Amino acid sequence: MDATNRETFVAVQKNGDGDLTAFQTSTGRVLDYQQALAEVKSGAISGVNVFKGRDGEMYIRGDADGDPTNNLDQLPPF
């Protein structure tokens, strides 16, 4: 799958602490965090990657491109 036909995240849901809990894709699908994590790992979502935090857990983050406006935290809520 090349980047042109991979989905992207266009909106997010956050909990009361501001942590990301769900994602909406460019095709309108809604994924909870674990579903999104699996899809990012499989390469189905463009513009993001998975990293292992200091706590040993896996997390989703936007690809570093120097543009803070497309960070996951900056996406609109849904």
Beta strands, then each sheet from edge to edge (+ up, - down):
strand 1: 9-14
strand 2: 20-25
strand 3: 30-32
strand 4: 48-52
strand 5: 58-62
sheet 1: 1+ 2- 3+
sheet 2: 4+ 5-
end
